């Protein structure tokens, strides 16, 4: 009997969870992702720890939260990354990426093979599916998959959704009703703050364009699922599909990756895990999970030796959630976008902290994001403050309640600081548990 355990991990950057059928969308065709959802465990409350790819991939491949101090954990960063650990166990490892920030990430050097695909965006919409970069990426992914020998780990990353919307026009036009404005014909991805009184018809056309690109993505994911089903070792292969970051589409006055405001449309991501033996099939969990947990989950599933010096900053395996042995792995999720953006999510709340004295830059050079707005400072570069939203009821964060819950604000700030402190030392203990108010909300 073959006991090999293989991995295919697909990271789709800038996939908005609100545009996927399995996460409640009813008007966009995502039949392939829906089919995968029926075979997988879904995480309804997956929260990124940083909107920066460098930090995200440190979490994916090294299992450390973005708040972990690199100087403290320097020892772990040599030889403890997931690709090198898998190589040491006899795995063949390969990375296929169309984003240089991923393929040239320092930890990417651990993969035995790396395919860096063309990432230069085309200037116009494609006339056929085959002409799109997205289709080209998935064709390359399927070709690499066909050549993998088990045990293997194939990591796939596409940033197409945040770079070019090139799906043939019929993909976006199918979502415009007879009375709707015709969607734009440009392949350009919008990136700007929305002024007060922005034209709703223009925004609707942009939403339809994004929906068309998601539909193209769904078809391409279907082709990958077919290729995997035909692979001789499919029955031994775990499949992960998740997004690296969401994509703001007008919520909170932002369109595209204009800044790093830590609202749910950016921080909450779709995440599926399909186990080859059917574990967790057609189940979903409300447990809070973060990117570093992917590292811990894959390491445990592959039987890699445990590190007895794991700190709170390290990821937690999600296998207990899949088997039903536990209903949570942590009581809070935190995110940071240096220097002055922070967020904390608990079972009952999402608080965004902005503009006030941020955390230290941990010795890293911090670049301002490319706003694409002509140099405007943005909506929240003012005196520091915070915004509070009730979870999970206020899914789209339209009702801000900070002024009505001052006690919660103070407790959440303390809970974030405790989380941060626990990430700073190898010997740090877990932070104190949350109060009932932060876990269960107000009566």
C-alpha positions, 0 to 999 in steps of 0.5 A: 500500500502506498503511504506517501502524502503529497501536497498541492497548495494553490494561493490565489492573491486578491480573491475576495471571499464575498465573490465565492459561492461557498462563502455566500455569493449567489450571483457569480458562477463559481461552480468549480470552487463550489464543487471543491467546497463540497469535498473540503473543510472550509474556514469561515474566519480565516484572517491574514496576519499582514497584507504584505507578501513577504510577511505572509510567506514567512508565515506560510513557509516558516510558520511565524506570525507577522508580529514575531520579531525576526531577530528573536527567531533568527535561528529558526529561519535557517533550515526550518522553512517548509520546503527545506524540511520537506526536501530533507524528508525525501520530498520533491518540491516545486514552486510555480509563481507569476509574482516575482515577490513570491518566486524570489522570496528568500525562503523560496530558495528552499524549493528544488524547482522554481518556475517564475512565469511572465507577470507583465500585464497585457494592455487589453482584454483577451479575445479567448480564454487561452490567451489570458495569463491566468489560463497560461498560469494554470496550464503551467501548473498542470504541466508541472503537476504531471511531472511530480514524483511522490512524495511531493509538494507543489506550491502554486501562486498567482497574483493575476486578480490584482494585476490584470483583468483580461478575461474576454468581455463576455465574462464581465458582460454576463453580469450586467442586467439590461438596465445596467451600464456596460462594464468597462472594456479595460484590462486595467485593475483599479487602485484608488480611493473613492471620493464622496459621491462617487458614481455608483454606475462606474463602481457597478461596472468595475464590480462586474469586471472583477466578477468576470475575472473570478469566473475565469479563475473558477474555470481555470481551477476546474482545469487544475482539479481535473489534472489532479484527478488524473494524476496517478497519485491523486488519492494520496494528495492533500489540496489547499486553496486559499487567498493571500489577500482580499480585494477592496471593491468600494467598501470603506471608500477603497477600490483595489490595493490602494492602501493597507487599511485592515478591514475585512474585505482585505483581511478575511480570506477564503480557505479550503483544505481537501484531505484525500481520505475525506476528513472534514469533507463538506464541513465548515468551521468558525474557528479563527485561523491565520496563515502560520497555521498552514505551515503547522498543518502541513508539517503535521500532516506530512509527519515532520518532526515537531519543534519542542521550542514552538512559541506562541508566534508559531502556527497551530495545526488545523488537523484537530479542527478537521477531525472534530477533536477541537473547535478552535485553535486560538481565541483571537487573530491579529494583523499588522500593516506597519507602521500604523495599522493594526487589527484584532479579531475575536469571535465577537468583534473586529477592531481596526486601530489606525493612525496612532503610535504604531508598533516599531518597524522591527528593524525592517525598511517600511515602504508606503504602498503604491496608492495609485491616487496621485499622492493623496494621504489616504482616508485615515492618516489623521489623529489615531483612532479605531473602528469596531464592528460586531462579528460575525453578524456585521459581515460587511462591516457597515455598522461602526460601533466604537463610540457605543462600546468604550469598554470593549475598545479598551479590552481589545487594545489590551488583548492585542498588546498581550498577543504582540508581547507573546509573539516577541520571545521564544519563552513567552507563554500564551496571552491570558484568555479573553473575557466573556465580553470579547468572546461572546459579545454584549447581551 
